[in-house]
Amino acid sequence: MSSALFEQRKEALRKQVLLESFHSVDYDLLDSEVEKRAEKAFDELLRNDEGLDPSDHLMHTRRTAQESPVFKVLEKMPKGALLHTHGIATGPFESLVKRLQADDLVYIYVGPELDEDGAADVAARAPGSEAHYEETAIEGEIRYMTNREATNHMQTRGGWVPISDLDEVEVLAYLQVPPDTPRDKRWTVFQHCWNRVRELSDALPLWDGRDSYFWDILTQLLKTGVNYVEIKQLIPVGFVKPENNGERINREATIDEFMDTFIATVELFKKENPTFVGAKMVWSALKVFSPEVVRENVDTVLRLEEKYPGWIAGFDLVGHEDSLKPISTYVDALAYYKDRGGRLLLHAGETIDPNNEQLYDAIALGCERIGHAYALPKHPSLVRIVKERGITVECCPMSNQCLGYVDDLRNHPGLMMLNAGVKITISSDDAATFGYDDVTYDFALVAKAWGLTLAQLKHLARASFRCSTLDHDAVLKAQAQFDKDWSNFLKSEVVAEHLLK
Ligand SMILES: [Zn+2]
């Protein structure tokens, strides 16, 4: 083949892949000669990058990955919206642990397990259940308590100690899934990690203002190029609100107080960081709840949407799809929510079980986005519907690898979805429980595993705003900010060093 023909073929292939990959592409690929030069150099950088290994667990490869030149470039790349991430597990857990250890009211349970089944433990504390949260404790569980409460607990069952008694590494070990966990145990261990912070994750001090862990999360997101986030959060039984004098822990703080706190922190962060577009809450229920409880949750979310317009992205159901209640259990509550204008952003198809049919339920219910949809390419008829309706798949590659759905990311179905023209976004799910806190790892490893071009990465990031629940004007504003950030990225030192030498 002559070199001119080869170039034509290459360009056609590139354009075809891009156009297939995104519906209604609203701007033309790469705009300038500089970008095209950068893209060419990125292809080469990616091909020669040996620091990124898509075939091994991230917890083994993280240190090597973060030193790789592709990671260093993508770390500075604007990433757009992060649409699938869970509460405090957005990370960074190191700063969470430091903050907890500096707080006299935080205790950790290091005694014998009082409840060995993690799922049952969460179920026991579900709203509407009779069991009280104080009746169970698992090793490594963390709670806000007064000294008096801690003493009472110690007298009755022992094992609660101030969290500052443990060193940071010991606490982190309770909160992160070890990389060598056998595949069939990963979900159980992962649930245990969450159960240990179940009460803690709703504690208002972690979300309140400049000196909070939520502030650390927002800072880390912005630093790594994410300037909009929709955070999934379980509706709690009662938020913990410790008093400063250590005398009283109020577990009756309301969901409205939580929203007020969340909004105030986001507003303050936006004021101090004008390039940050914003954050919304995706209220979620756990798939162990009864249909009645989920219906109550839905009523709560509808009420909040009215009280706090623009701050609630939608509703989700979370938990291990293969072992907990299927979406179909909750059809009445979900349809009720949808009929009243609610947006369903459900996890579904996070499975390799050949008999799983929950994607059919999620689509029939009218989901606007689907979390994972890992099984989607197995169902070509659903791929067609997802494309026709413009449903977005929230793709979380590292999470799928860490939880054992795929070992080698080159086999991850996200590439099939991308090439089939399904709208996908890249997210980090429960990053902190997998030992990281930066969606750059997801971007860098799929770039390597799927052979993505810089143009494709730019599209994935920029199009993510259109997949969010931001309204039309807000999307245009966010994309205008993205374009500015992108142009600064092209002028950055790291791009000059690796792509525009
Ligand atoms: Zn998730």
Residues whose N, C-alpha, C, O or C-beta is under 5 A from the ligand:
A	BS01	ZN	D429
